[in-house]
Amino acid sequence: MKLNKIRTRFLLAMILVFVMSSCVVVKEYEKVYVNDADMKLTANKINKFETNFQVYREAASGANGGKAGGGCGCN
């Protein structure tokens, strides 16, 4: 019974540590990096990611502006 209480308290303490450490205040001098171009996920980057994913998934996909050829390996 006593071991169960210790485990429960330990588990609650660990959950509390993780919950409290996840909240972070961004400092003023760190807010500059939020507006960097690398941090923005524009439509072009999304389309490029989806096309790249489709090329690996669909071996015979072609005519997407990338390499010529299909899934036969003849580029």
PDB file of N, CA, C, O and CB in Angstrom:
ATOM      1  N   MET A   1       0.824  -1.194   0.000  1.00  0.00           N
ATOM      2  CA  MET A   1       0.000   0.000   0.000  1.00  0.00           C
ATOM      3  C   MET A   1       0.865   1.253   0.000  1.00  0.00           C
ATOM      4  O   MET A   1       0.595   2.207  -0.730  1.00  0.00           O
ATOM      5  CB  MET A   1      -0.936   0.001   1.204  1.00  0.00           C
ATOM      6  N   LYS A   2       1.916   1.241   0.832  1.00  0.00           N
ATOM      7  CA  LYS A   2       2.782   2.406   0.920  1.00  0.00           C
ATOM      8  C   LYS A   2       3.565   2.598  -0.378  1.00  0.00           C
ATOM      9  O   LYS A   2       3.814   3.729  -0.795  1.00  0.00           O
ATOM     10  CB  LYS A   2       3.744   2.269   2.108  1.00  0.00           C
ATOM     11  N   LEU A   3       3.952   1.489  -1.019  1.00  0.00           N
ATOM     12  CA  LEU A   3       4.683   1.550  -2.277  1.00  0.00           C
ATOM     13  C   LEU A   3       3.809   2.145  -3.378  1.00  0.00           C
ATOM     14  O   LEU A   3       4.307   2.854  -4.253  1.00  0.00           O
ATOM     15  CB  LEU A   3       5.173   0.154  -2.681  1.00  0.00           C
ATOM     16  N   ASN A   4       2.536   1.863  -3.338  1.00  0.00           N
ATOM     17  CA  ASN A   4       1.602   2.398  -4.319  1.00  0.00           C
ATOM     18  C   ASN A   4       1.484   3.914  -4.186  1.00  0.00           C
ATOM     19  O   ASN A   4       1.412   4.618  -5.193  1.00  0.00           O
ATOM     20  CB  ASN A   4       0.227   1.744  -4.160  1.00  0.00           C
ATOM     21  N   LYS A   5       1.464   4.422  -2.951  1.00  0.00           N
ATOM     22  CA  LYS A   5       1.410   5.871  -2.718  1.00  0.00           C
ATOM     23  C   LYS A   5       2.672   6.550  -3.232  1.00  0.00           C
ATOM     24  O   LYS A   5       2.613   7.633  -3.815  1.00  0.00           O
ATOM     25  CB  LYS A   5       1.224   6.171  -1.222  1.00  0.00           C
ATOM     26  N   ILE A   6       3.810   5.906  -3.012  1.00  0.00           N
ATOM     27  CA  ILE A   6       5.080   6.480  -3.462  1.00  0.00           C
ATOM     28  C   ILE A   6       5.115   6.544  -4.984  1.00  0.00           C
ATOM     29  O   ILE A   6       5.541   7.545  -5.559  1.00  0.00           O
ATOM     30  CB  ILE A   6       6.275   5.654  -2.931  1.00  0.00           C
ATOM     31  N   ARG A   7       4.668   5.480  -5.629  1.00  0.00           N
ATOM     32  CA  ARG A   7       4.633   5.472  -7.097  1.00  0.00           C
ATOM     33  C   ARG A   7       3.697   6.540  -7.629  1.00  0.00           C
ATOM     34  O   ARG A   7       4.018   7.225  -8.600  1.00  0.00           O
ATOM     35  CB  ARG A   7       4.204   4.100  -7.617  1.00  0.00           C
ATOM     36  N   THR A   8       2.545   6.686  -7.002  1.00  0.00           N
ATOM     37  CA  THR A   8       1.577   7.686  -7.438  1.00  0.00           C
ATOM     38  C   THR A   8       2.138   9.088  -7.280  1.00  0.00           C
ATOM     39  O   THR A   8       1.996   9.914  -8.181  1.00  0.00           O
ATOM     40  CB  THR A   8       0.276   7.548  -6.654  1.00  0.00           C
ATOM     41  N   ARG A   9       2.762   9.367  -6.166  1.00  0.00           N
ATOM     42  CA  ARG A   9       3.353  10.691  -5.946  1.00  0.00           C
ATOM     43  C   ARG A   9       4.496  10.959  -6.914  1.00  0.00           C
ATOM     44  O   ARG A   9       4.644  12.070  -7.422  1.00  0.00           O
ATOM     45  CB  ARG A   9       3.852  10.820  -4.508  1.00  0.00           C
ATOM     46  N   PHE A  10       5.302   9.932  -7.165  1.00  0.00           N
ATOM     47  CA  PHE A  10       6.406  10.092  -8.108  1.00  0.00           C
ATOM     48  C   PHE A  10       5.875  10.379  -9.509  1.00  0.00           C
ATOM     49  O   PHE A  10       6.397  11.247 -10.208  1.00  0.00           O
ATOM     50  CB  PHE A  10       7.292   8.835  -8.120  1.00  0.00           C
ATOM     51  N   LEU A  11       4.848   9.657  -9.914  1.00  0.00           N
ATOM     52  CA  LEU A  11       4.248   9.868 -11.223  1.00  0.00           C
ATOM     53  C   LEU A  11       3.657  11.268 -11.339  1.00  0.00           C
ATOM     54  O   LEU A  11       3.844  11.935 -12.357  1.00  0.00           O
ATOM     55  CB  LEU A  11       3.173   8.821 -11.487  1.00  0.00           C
ATOM     56  N   LEU A  12       2.960  11.710 -10.326  1.00  0.00           N
ATOM     57  CA  LEU A  12       2.397  13.061 -10.338  1.00  0.00           C
ATOM     58  C   LEU A  12       3.486  14.128 -10.365  1.00  0.00           C
ATOM     59  O   LEU A  12       3.343  15.149 -11.038  1.00  0.00           O
ATOM     60  CB  LEU A  12       1.501  13.267  -9.123  1.00  0.00           C
ATOM     61  N   ALA A  13       4.565  13.894  -9.638  1.00  0.00           N
ATOM     62  CA  ALA A  13       5.675  14.845  -9.642  1.00  0.00           C
ATOM     63  C   ALA A  13       6.320  14.924 -11.019  1.00  0.00           C
ATOM     64  O   ALA A  13       6.665  16.013 -11.480  1.00  0.00           O
ATOM     65  CB  ALA A  13       6.719  14.452  -8.593  1.00  0.00           C
ATOM     66  N   MET A  14       6.485  13.791 -11.676  1.00  0.00           N
ATOM     67  CA  MET A  14       7.084  13.792 -13.012  1.00  0.00           C
ATOM     68  C   MET A  14       6.181  14.485 -14.024  1.00  0.00           C
ATOM     69  O   MET A  14       6.659  15.228 -14.882  1.00  0.00           O
ATOM     70  CB  MET A  14       7.373  12.361 -13.465  1.00  0.00           C
ATOM     71  N   ILE A  15       4.883  14.246 -13.926  1.00  0.00           N
ATOM     72  CA  ILE A  15       3.935  14.922 -14.816  1.00  0.00           C
ATOM     73  C   ILE A  15       3.979  16.421 -14.580  1.00  0.00           C
ATOM     74  O   ILE A  15       3.957  17.198 -15.535  1.00  0.00           O
ATOM     75  CB  ILE A  15       2.503  14.389 -14.604  1.00  0.00           C
ATOM     76  N   LEU A  16       4.042  16.835 -13.334  1.00  0.00           N
ATOM     77  CA  LEU A  16       4.114  18.254 -13.005  1.00  0.00           C
ATOM     78  C   LEU A  16       5.386  18.886 -13.560  1.00  0.00           C
ATOM     79  O   LEU A  16       5.348  20.008 -14.066  1.00  0.00           O
ATOM     80  CB  LEU A  16       4.047  18.452 -11.493  1.00  0.00           C
ATOM     81  N   VAL A  17       6.499  18.186 -13.472  1.00  0.00           N
ATOM     82  CA  VAL A  17       7.765  18.705 -14.005  1.00  0.00           C
ATOM     83  C   VAL A  17       7.662  18.906 -15.511  1.00  0.00           C
ATOM     84  O   VAL A  17       8.085  19.941 -16.025  1.00  0.00           O
ATOM     85  CB  VAL A  17       8.932  17.749 -13.673  1.00  0.00           C
ATOM     86  N   PHE A  18       7.107  17.932 -16.222  1.00  0.00           N
ATOM     87  CA  PHE A  18       6.989  18.057 -17.675  1.00  0.00           C
ATOM     88  C   PHE A  18       6.008  19.149 -18.073  1.00  0.00           C
ATOM     89  O   PHE A  18       6.254  19.872 -19.038  1.00  0.00           O
ATOM     90  CB  PHE A  18       6.556  16.734 -18.281  1.00  0.00           C
ATOM     91  N   VAL A  19       4.913  19.283 -17.358  1.00  0.00           N
ATOM     92  CA  VAL A  19       3.921  20.305 -17.689  1.00  0.00           C
ATOM     93  C   VAL A  19       4.476  21.699 -17.422  1.00  0.00           C
ATOM     94  O   VAL A  19       4.286  22.604 -18.234  1.00  0.00           O
ATOM     95  CB  VAL A  19       2.630  20.084 -16.886  1.00  0.00           C
ATOM     96  N   MET A  20       5.142  21.878 -16.321  1.00  0.00           N
ATOM     97  CA  MET A  20       5.667  23.198 -15.975  1.00  0.00           C
ATOM     98  C   MET A  20       6.847  23.598 -16.861  1.00  0.00           C
ATOM     99  O   MET A  20       7.054  24.787 -17.104  1.00  0.00           O
ATOM    100  CB  MET A  20       6.090  23.222 -14.513  1.00  0.00           C
ATOM    101  N   SER A  21       7.612  22.640 -17.342  1.00  0.00           N
ATOM    102  CA  SER A  21       8.767  22.987 -18.169  1.00  0.00           C
ATOM    103  C   SER A  21       8.385  23.245 -19.616  1.00  0.00           C
ATOM    104  O   SER A  21       9.202  23.764 -20.378  1.00  0.00           O
ATOM    105  CB  SER A  21       9.798  21.887 -18.108  1.00  0.00           C
ATOM    106  N   SER A  22       7.173  22.900 -20.016  1.00  0.00           N
ATOM    107  CA  SER A  22       6.781  23.106 -21.406  1.00  0.00           C
ATOM    108  C   SER A  22       6.320  24.530 -21.679  1.00  0.00           C
ATOM    109  O   SER A  22       6.238  24.929 -22.840  1.00  0.00           O
ATOM    110  CB  SER A  22       5.687  22.143 -21.779  1.00  0.00           C
ATOM    111  N   CYS A  23       6.023  25.289 -20.669  1.00  0.00           N
ATOM    112  CA  CYS A  23       5.603  26.674 -20.844  1.00  0.00           C
ATOM    113  C   CYS A  23       6.828  27.580 -20.769  1.00  0.00           C
ATOM    114  O   CYS A  23       7.484  27.681 -19.732  1.00  0.00           O
ATOM    115  CB  CYS A  23       4.548  27.079 -19.775  1.00  0.00           C
ATOM    116  N   VAL A  24       7.118  28.231 -21.882  1.00  0.00           N
ATOM    117  CA  VAL A  24       8.303  29.075 -21.945  1.00  0.00           C
ATOM    118  C   VAL A  24       7.895  30.446 -22.458  1.00  0.00           C
ATOM    119  O   VAL A  24       7.101  30.555 -23.392  1.00  0.00           O
ATOM    120  CB  VAL A  24       9.399  28.445 -22.852  1.00  0.00           C
ATOM    121  N   VAL A  25       8.428  31.472 -21.858  1.00  0.00           N
ATOM    122  CA  VAL A  25       8.200  32.831 -22.315  1.00  0.00           C
ATOM    123  C   VAL A  25       9.301  33.181 -23.308  1.00  0.00           C
ATOM    124  O   VAL A  25      10.486  33.043 -23.005  1.00  0.00           O
ATOM    125  CB  VAL A  25       8.169  33.839 -21.121  1.00  0.00           C
ATOM    126  N   VAL A  26       8.905  33.635 -24.496  1.00  0.00           N
ATOM    127  CA  VAL A  26       9.878  34.017 -25.511  1.00  0.00           C
ATOM    128  C   VAL A  26      10.360  35.422 -25.200  1.00  0.00           C
ATOM    129  O   VAL A  26       9.565  36.350 -25.049  1.00  0.00           O
ATOM    130  CB  VAL A  26       9.270  33.935 -26.945  1.00  0.00           C
ATOM    131  N   LYS A  27      11.668  35.563 -25.108  1.00  0.00           N
ATOM    132  CA  LYS A  27      12.256  36.865 -24.800  1.00  0.00           C
ATOM    133  C   LYS A  27      12.198  37.771 -26.027  1.00  0.00           C
ATOM    134  O   LYS A  27      12.089  37.296 -27.157  1.00  0.00           O
ATOM    135  CB  LYS A  27      13.714  36.704 -24.317  1.00  0.00           C
ATOM    136  N   GLU A  28      12.272  39.068 -25.796  1.00  0.00           N
ATOM    137  CA  GLU A  28      12.143  40.044 -26.879  1.00  0.00           C
ATOM    138  C   GLU A  28      13.205  39.857 -27.957  1.00  0.00           C
ATOM    139  O   GLU A  28      12.904  39.960 -29.146  1.00  0.00           O
ATOM    140  CB  GLU A  28      12.226  41.452 -26.321  1.00  0.00           C
ATOM    141  N   TYR A  29      14.432  39.585 -27.557  1.00  0.00           N
ATOM    142  CA  TYR A  29      15.493  39.444 -28.549  1.00  0.00           C
ATOM    143  C   TYR A  29      15.414  38.115 -29.294  1.00  0.00           C
ATOM    144  O   TYR A  29      16.078  37.952 -30.318  1.00  0.00           O
ATOM    145  CB  TYR A  29      16.847  39.577 -27.882  1.00  0.00           C
ATOM    146  N   GLU A  30      14.620  37.162 -28.806  1.00  0.00           N
ATOM    147  CA  GLU A  30      14.433  35.898 -29.508  1.00  0.00           C
ATOM    148  C   GLU A  30      13.271  35.951 -30.495  1.00  0.00           C
ATOM    149  O   GLU A  30      13.144  35.072 -31.347  1.00  0.00           O
ATOM    150  CB  GLU A  30      14.207  34.783 -28.511  1.00  0.00           C
ATOM    151  N   LYS A  31      12.425  36.968 -30.389  1.00  0.00           N
ATOM    152  CA  LYS A  31      11.279  37.084 -31.289  1.00  0.00           C
ATOM    153  C   LYS A  31      11.694  37.444 -32.703  1.00  0.00           C
ATOM    154  O   LYS A  31      10.902  37.301 -33.634  1.00  0.00           O
ATOM    155  CB  LYS A  31      10.310  38.118 -30.767  1.00  0.00           C
ATOM    156  N   VAL A  32      12.905  37.902 -32.878  1.00  0.00           N
ATOM    157  CA  VAL A  32      13.412  38.240 -34.207  1.00  0.00           C
ATOM    158  C   VAL A  32      13.441  36.997 -35.086  1.00  0.00           C
ATOM    159  O   VAL A  32      13.151  37.073 -36.279  1.00  0.00           O
ATOM    160  CB  VAL A  32      14.820  38.868 -34.114  1.00  0.00           C
ATOM    161  N   TYR A  33      13.787  35.859 -34.505  1.00  0.00           N
ATOM    162  CA  TYR A  33      13.945  34.632 -35.277  1.00  0.00           C
ATOM    163  C   TYR A  33      12.617  34.013 -35.698  1.00  0.00           C
ATOM    164  O   TYR A  33      12.592  33.160 -36.585  1.00  0.00           O
ATOM    165  CB  TYR A  33      14.730  33.634 -34.481  1.00  0.00           C
ATOM    166  N   VAL A  34      11.532  34.421 -35.089  1.00  0.00           N
ATOM    167  CA  VAL A  34      10.230  33.869 -35.442  1.00  0.00           C
ATOM    168  C   VAL A  34       9.815  34.324 -36.840  1.00  0.00           C
ATOM    169  O   VAL A  34       9.110  33.598 -37.542  1.00  0.00           O
ATOM    170  CB  VAL A  34       9.171  34.284 -34.409  1.00  0.00           C
ATOM    171  N   ASN A  35      10.241  35.507 -37.244  1.00  0.00           N
ATOM    172  CA  ASN A  35       9.859  36.052 -38.541  1.00  0.00           C
ATOM    173  C   ASN A  35      10.851  35.739 -39.649  1.00  0.00           C
ATOM    174  O   ASN A  35      10.744  36.306 -40.737  1.00  0.00           O
ATOM    175  CB  ASN A  35       9.694  37.527 -38.434  1.00  0.00           C
ATOM    176  N   ASP A  36      11.812  34.857 -39.410  1.00  0.00           N
ATOM    177  CA  ASP A  36      12.760  34.483 -40.455  1.00  0.00           C
ATOM    178  C   ASP A  36      12.045  33.750 -41.580  1.00  0.00           C
ATOM    179  O   ASP A  36      11.009  33.119 -41.372  1.00  0.00           O
ATOM    180  CB  ASP A  36      13.887  33.610 -39.880  1.00  0.00           C
ATOM    181  N   ALA A  37      12.616  33.844 -42.767  1.00  0.00           N
ATOM    182  CA  ALA A  37      12.032  33.161 -43.924  1.00  0.00           C
ATOM    183  C   ALA A  37      12.080  31.645 -43.750  1.00  0.00           C
ATOM    184  O   ALA A  37      11.222  30.930 -44.266  1.00  0.00           O
ATOM    185  CB  ALA A  37      12.766  33.565 -45.209  1.00  0.00           C
ATOM    186  N   ASP A  38      13.072  31.164 -43.031  1.00  0.00           N
ATOM    187  CA  ASP A  38      13.171  29.718 -42.818  1.00  0.00           C
ATOM    188  C   ASP A  38      12.073  29.194 -41.908  1.00  0.00           C
ATOM    189  O   ASP A  38      11.746  28.008 -41.955  1.00  0.00           O
ATOM    190  CB  ASP A  38      14.522  29.368 -42.234  1.00  0.00           C
ATOM    191  N   MET A  39      11.508  30.046 -41.091  1.00  0.00           N
ATOM    192  CA  MET A  39      10.470  29.616 -40.159  1.00  0.00           C
ATOM    193  C   MET A  39       9.087  29.584 -40.807  1.00  0.00           C
ATOM    194  O   MET A  39       8.169  28.958 -40.279  1.00  0.00           O
ATOM    195  CB  MET A  39      10.448  30.532 -38.951  1.00  0.00           C
ATOM    196  N   LYS A  40       8.936  30.253 -41.942  1.00  0.00           N
ATOM    197  CA  LYS A  40       7.635  30.324 -42.598  1.00  0.00           C
ATOM    198  C   LYS A  40       7.457  29.137 -43.528  1.00  0.00           C
ATOM    199  O   LYS A  40       8.361  28.799 -44.293  1.00  0.00           O
ATOM    200  CB  LYS A  40       7.485  31.643 -43.375  1.00  0.00           C
ATOM    201  N   LEU A  41       6.308  28.515 -43.465  1.00  0.00           N
ATOM    202  CA  LEU A  41       5.979  27.401 -44.334  1.00  0.00           C
ATOM    203  C   LEU A  41       5.001  27.917 -45.380  1.00  0.00           C
ATOM    204  O   LEU A  41       3.787  27.897 -45.177  1.00  0.00           O
ATOM    205  CB  LEU A  41       5.381  26.195 -43.529  1.00  0.00           C
ATOM    206  N   THR A  42       5.544  28.377 -46.494  1.00  0.00           N
ATOM    207  CA  THR A  42       4.702  28.954 -47.537  1.00  0.00           C
ATOM    208  C   THR A  42       4.087  27.853 -48.379  1.00  0.00           C
ATOM    209  O   THR A  42       4.409  26.675 -48.225  1.00  0.00           O
ATOM    210  CB  THR A  42       5.510  29.916 -48.421  1.00  0.00           C
ATOM    211  N   ALA A  43       3.203  28.254 -49.264  1.00  0.00           N
ATOM    212  CA  ALA A  43       2.537  27.285 -50.133  1.00  0.00           C
ATOM    213  C   ALA A  43       3.536  26.602 -51.054  1.00  0.00           C
ATOM    214  O   ALA A  43       3.375  25.424 -51.373  1.00  0.00           O
ATOM    215  CB  ALA A  43       1.444  27.967 -50.959  1.00  0.00           C
ATOM    216  N   ASN A  44       4.566  27.324 -51.487  1.00  0.00           N
ATOM    217  CA  ASN A  44       5.569  26.740 -52.376  1.00  0.00           C
ATOM    218  C   ASN A  44       6.317  25.607 -51.679  1.00  0.00           C
ATOM    219  O   ASN A  44       6.554  24.560 -52.280  1.00  0.00           O
ATOM    220  CB  ASN A  44       6.559  27.815 -52.851  1.00  0.00           C
ATOM    221  N   LYS A  45       6.684  25.808 -50.433  1.00  0.00           N
ATOM    222  CA  LYS A  45       7.393  24.765 -49.693  1.00  0.00           C
ATOM    223  C   LYS A  45       6.485  23.572 -49.430  1.00  0.00           C
ATOM    224  O   LYS A  45       6.935  22.426 -49.460  1.00  0.00           O
ATOM    225  CB  LYS A  45       7.933  25.319 -48.371  1.00  0.00           C
ATOM    226  N   ILE A  46       5.220  23.836 -49.174  1.00  0.00           N
ATOM    227  CA  ILE A  46       4.278  22.742 -48.951  1.00  0.00           C
ATOM    228  C   ILE A  46       4.124  21.927 -50.225  1.00  0.00           C
ATOM    229  O   ILE A  46       4.145  20.696 -50.187  1.00  0.00           O
ATOM    230  CB  ILE A  46       2.908  23.282 -48.486  1.00  0.00           C
ATOM    231  N   ASN A  47       3.967  22.615 -51.362  1.00  0.00           N
ATOM    232  CA  ASN A  47       3.828  21.903 -52.631  1.00  0.00           C
ATOM    233  C   ASN A  47       5.081  21.115 -52.960  1.00  0.00           C
ATOM    234  O   ASN A  47       4.995  19.989 -53.452  1.00  0.00           O
ATOM    235  CB  ASN A  47       3.518  22.879 -53.758  1.00  0.00           C
ATOM    236  N   LYS A  48       6.241  21.689 -52.696  1.00  0.00           N
ATOM    237  CA  LYS A  48       7.496  20.986 -52.959  1.00  0.00           C
ATOM    238  C   LYS A  48       7.596  19.735 -52.088  1.00  0.00           C
ATOM    239  O   LYS A  48       8.025  18.683 -52.562  1.00  0.00           O
ATOM    240  CB  LYS A  48       8.702  21.915 -52.705  1.00  0.00           C
ATOM    241  N   PHE A  49       7.208  19.843 -50.835  1.00  0.00           N
ATOM    242  CA  PHE A  49       7.235  18.690 -49.934  1.00  0.00           C
ATOM    243  C   PHE A  49       6.281  17.604 -50.411  1.00  0.00           C
ATOM    244  O   PHE A  49       6.638  16.426 -50.432  1.00  0.00           O
ATOM    245  CB  PHE A  49       6.874  19.116 -48.507  1.00  0.00           C
ATOM    246  N   GLU A  50       5.063  18.000 -50.796  1.00  0.00           N
ATOM    247  CA  GLU A  50       4.084  17.017 -51.252  1.00  0.00           C
ATOM    248  C   GLU A  50       4.523  16.348 -52.549  1.00  0.00           C
ATOM    249  O   GLU A  50       4.313  15.149 -52.728  1.00  0.00           O
ATOM    250  CB  GLU A  50       2.725  17.676 -51.443  1.00  0.00           C
ATOM    251  N   THR A  51       5.135  17.115 -53.458  1.00  0.00           N
ATOM    252  CA  THR A  51       5.629  16.542 -54.706  1.00  0.00           C
ATOM    253  C   THR A  51       6.753  15.563 -54.425  1.00  0.00           C
ATOM    254  O   THR A  51       6.800  14.483 -55.014  1.00  0.00           O
ATOM    255  CB  THR A  51       6.108  17.644 -55.659  1.00  0.00           C
ATOM    256  N   ASN A  52       7.650  15.928 -53.540  1.00  0.00           N
ATOM    257  CA  ASN A  52       8.752  15.046 -53.185  1.00  0.00           C
ATOM    258  C   ASN A  52       8.221  13.759 -52.561  1.00  0.00           C
ATOM    259  O   ASN A  52       8.715  12.671 -52.856  1.00  0.00           O
ATOM    260  CB  ASN A  52       9.719  15.751 -52.221  1.00  0.00           C
ATOM    261  N   PHE A  53       7.232  13.885 -51.715  1.00  0.00           N
ATOM    262  CA  PHE A  53       6.620  12.717 -51.089  1.00  0.00           C
ATOM    263  C   PHE A  53       5.951  11.840 -52.132  1.00  0.00           C
ATOM    264  O   PHE A  53       6.045  10.614 -52.077  1.00  0.00           O
ATOM    265  CB  PHE A  53       5.605  13.145 -50.026  1.00  0.00           C
ATOM    266  N   GLN A  54       5.272  12.477 -53.088  1.00  0.00           N
ATOM    267  CA  GLN A  54       4.574  11.724 -54.126  1.00  0.00           C
ATOM    268  C   GLN A  54       5.559  10.998 -55.032  1.00  0.00           C
ATOM    269  O   GLN A  54       5.279   9.880 -55.463  1.00  0.00           O
ATOM    270  CB  GLN A  54       3.687  12.654 -54.954  1.00  0.00           C
ATOM    271  N   VAL A  55       6.701  11.601 -55.329  1.00  0.00           N
ATOM    272  CA  VAL A  55       7.696  10.970 -56.190  1.00  0.00           C
ATOM    273  C   VAL A  55       8.201   9.689 -55.550  1.00  0.00           C
ATOM    274  O   VAL A  55       8.367   8.683 -56.239  1.00  0.00           O
ATOM    275  CB  VAL A  55       8.867  11.928 -56.468  1.00  0.00           C
ATOM    276  N   TYR A  56       8.444   9.703 -54.266  1.00  0.00           N
ATOM    277  CA  TYR A  56       8.923   8.497 -53.604  1.00  0.00           C
ATOM    278  C   TYR A  56       7.821   7.462 -53.439  1.00  0.00           C
ATOM    279  O   TYR A  56       8.079   6.259 -53.448  1.00  0.00           O
ATOM    280  CB  TYR A  56       9.508   8.842 -52.254  1.00  0.00           C
ATOM    281  N   ARG A  57       6.617   7.930 -53.291  1.00  0.00           N
ATOM    282  CA  ARG A  57       5.503   7.013 -53.079  1.00  0.00           C
ATOM    283  C   ARG A  57       5.035   6.406 -54.394  1.00  0.00           C
ATOM    284  O   ARG A  57       4.796   5.201 -54.476  1.00  0.00           O
ATOM    285  CB  ARG A  57       4.346   7.732 -52.390  1.00  0.00           C
ATOM    286  N   GLU A  58       4.903   7.229 -55.411  1.00  0.00           N
ATOM    287  CA  GLU A  58       4.457   6.783 -56.725  1.00  0.00           C
ATOM    288  C   GLU A  58       5.677   6.687 -57.622  1.00  0.00           C
ATOM    289  O   GLU A  58       6.183   7.711 -58.082  1.00  0.00           O
ATOM    290  CB  GLU A  58       3.384   7.750 -57.329  1.00  0.00           C
ATOM    291  N   ALA A  59       6.153   5.499 -57.877  1.00  0.00           N
ATOM    292  CA  ALA A  59       7.384   5.315 -58.643  1.00  0.00           C
ATOM    293  C   ALA A  59       7.228   5.750 -60.086  1.00  0.00           C
ATOM    294  O   ALA A  59       8.218   6.124 -60.715  1.00  0.00           O
ATOM    295  CB  ALA A  59       7.817   3.870 -58.592  1.00  0.00           C
ATOM    296  N   ALA A  60       6.034   5.715 -60.631  1.00  0.00           N
ATOM    297  CA  ALA A  60       5.844   6.035 -62.040  1.00  0.00           C
ATOM    298  C   ALA A  60       5.378   7.462 -62.263  1.00  0.00           C
ATOM    299  O   ALA A  60       4.956   7.791 -63.371  1.00  0.00           O
ATOM    300  CB  ALA A  60       4.858   5.087 -62.649  1.00  0.00           C
ATOM    301  N   SER A  61       5.437   8.312 -61.265  1.00  0.00           N
ATOM    302  CA  SER A  61       4.969   9.683 -61.464  1.00  0.00           C
ATOM    303  C   SER A  61       6.015  10.462 -62.233  1.00  0.00           C
ATOM    304  O   SER A  61       7.209  10.374 -61.947  1.00  0.00           O
ATOM    305  CB  SER A  61       4.660  10.371 -60.113  1.00  0.00           C
ATOM    306  N   GLY A  62       5.569  11.208 -63.189  1.00  0.00           N
ATOM    307  CA  GLY A  62       6.476  12.013 -63.996  1.00  0.00           C
ATOM    308  C   GLY A  62       5.830  13.334 -64.339  1.00  0.00           C
ATOM    309  O   GLY A  62       4.712  13.613 -63.905  1.00  0.00           O
ATOM    310  N   ALA A  63       6.522  14.152 -65.113  1.00  0.00           N
ATOM    311  CA  ALA A  63       6.026  15.436 -65.597  1.00  0.00           C
ATOM    312  C   ALA A  63       5.657  16.367 -64.454  1.00  0.00           C
ATOM    313  O   ALA A  63       4.658  17.082 -64.531  1.00  0.00           O
ATOM    314  CB  ALA A  63       4.826  15.228 -66.496  1.00  0.00           C
ATOM    315  N   ASN A  64       6.447  16.362 -63.411  1.00  0.00           N
ATOM    316  CA  ASN A  64       6.185  17.269 -62.300  1.00  0.00           C
ATOM    317  C   ASN A  64       7.279  18.318 -62.180  1.00  0.00           C
ATOM    318  O   ASN A  64       7.436  18.936 -61.127  1.00  0.00           O
ATOM    319  CB  ASN A  64       6.061  16.491 -60.995  1.00  0.00           C
ATOM    320  N   GLY A  65       8.033  18.522 -63.248  1.00  0.00           N
ATOM    321  CA  GLY A  65       9.082  19.535 -63.219  1.00  0.00           C
ATOM    322  C   GLY A  65      10.389  19.023 -62.668  1.00  0.00           C
ATOM    323  O   GLY A  65      11.375  19.759 -62.642  1.00  0.00           O
ATOM    324  N   GLY A  66      10.422  17.800 -62.234  1.00  0.00           N
ATOM    325  CA  GLY A  66      11.644  17.220 -61.698  1.00  0.00           C
ATOM    326  C   GLY A  66      12.382  16.456 -62.774  1.00  0.00           C
ATOM    327  O   GLY A  66      12.505  16.932 -63.902  1.00  0.00           O
ATOM    328  N   LYS A  67      12.863  15.301 -62.445  1.00  0.00           N
ATOM    329  CA  LYS A  67      13.554  14.464 -63.419  1.00  0.00           C
ATOM    330  C   LYS A  67      12.557  13.913 -64.433  1.00  0.00           C
ATOM    331  O   LYS A  67      11.392  13.673 -64.116  1.00  0.00           O
ATOM    332  CB  LYS A  67      14.303  13.312 -62.715  1.00  0.00           C
ATOM    333  N   ALA A  68      13.035  13.721 -65.652  1.00  0.00           N
ATOM    334  CA  ALA A  68      12.188  13.148 -66.685  1.00  0.00           C
ATOM    335  C   ALA A  68      12.195  11.635 -66.552  1.00  0.00           C
ATOM    336  O   ALA A  68      13.141  11.055 -66.019  1.00  0.00           O
ATOM    337  CB  ALA A  68      12.659  13.580 -68.093  1.00  0.00           C
ATOM    338  N   GLY A  69      11.166  11.015 -67.025  1.00  0.00           N
ATOM    339  CA  GLY A  69      11.116   9.563 -67.003  1.00  0.00           C
ATOM    340  C   GLY A  69      10.140   9.062 -65.971  1.00  0.00           C
ATOM    341  O   GLY A  69       9.651   9.808 -65.123  1.00  0.00           O
ATOM    342  N   GLY A  70       9.876   7.800 -66.066  1.00  0.00           N
ATOM    343  CA  GLY A  70       8.925   7.189 -65.157  1.00  0.00           C
ATOM    344  C   GLY A  70       9.613   6.295 -64.164  1.00  0.00           C
ATOM    345  O   GLY A  70      10.746   6.554 -63.758  1.00  0.00           O
ATOM    346  N   GLY A  71       8.940   5.257 -63.777  1.00  0.00           N
ATOM    347  CA  GLY A  71       9.473   4.347 -62.785  1.00  0.00           C
ATOM    348  C   GLY A  71      10.398   3.282 -63.345  1.00  0.00           C
ATOM    349  O   GLY A  71      10.877   2.425 -62.602  1.00  0.00           O
ATOM    350  N   CYS A  72      10.660   3.325 -64.665  1.00  0.00           N
ATOM    351  CA  CYS A  72      11.484   2.288 -65.278  1.00  0.00           C
ATOM    352  C   CYS A  72      12.973   2.528 -65.056  1.00  0.00           C
ATOM    353  O   CYS A  72      13.776   1.633 -65.319  1.00  0.00           O
ATOM    354  CB  CYS A  72      11.197   2.208 -66.761  1.00  0.00           C
ATOM    355  N   GLY A  73      13.357   3.685 -64.588  1.00  0.00           N
ATOM    356  CA  GLY A  73      14.768   3.995 -64.345  1.00  0.00           C
ATOM    357  C   GLY A  73      15.465   4.594 -65.542  1.00  0.00           C
ATOM    358  O   GLY A  73      16.684   4.761 -65.513  1.00  0.00           O
ATOM    359  N   CYS A  74      14.742   4.923 -66.592  1.00  0.00           N
ATOM    360  CA  CYS A  74      15.349   5.514 -67.791  1.00  0.00           C
ATOM    361  C   CYS A  74      15.152   7.024 -67.756  1.00  0.00           C
ATOM    362  O   CYS A  74      14.143   7.533 -68.244  1.00  0.00           O
ATOM    363  CB  CYS A  74      14.734   4.908 -69.093  1.00  0.00           C
ATOM    364  N   ASN A  75      16.095   7.727 -67.192  1.00  0.00           N
ATOM    365  CA  ASN A  75      15.976   9.180 -67.063  1.00  0.00           C
ATOM    366  C   ASN A  75      16.480   9.867 -68.289  1.00  0.00           C
ATOM    367  O   ASN A  75      16.459  11.096 -68.361  1.00  0.00           O
ATOM    368  CB  ASN A  75      16.726   9.681 -65.853  1.00  0.00           C
TER     369      ASN A  75
END
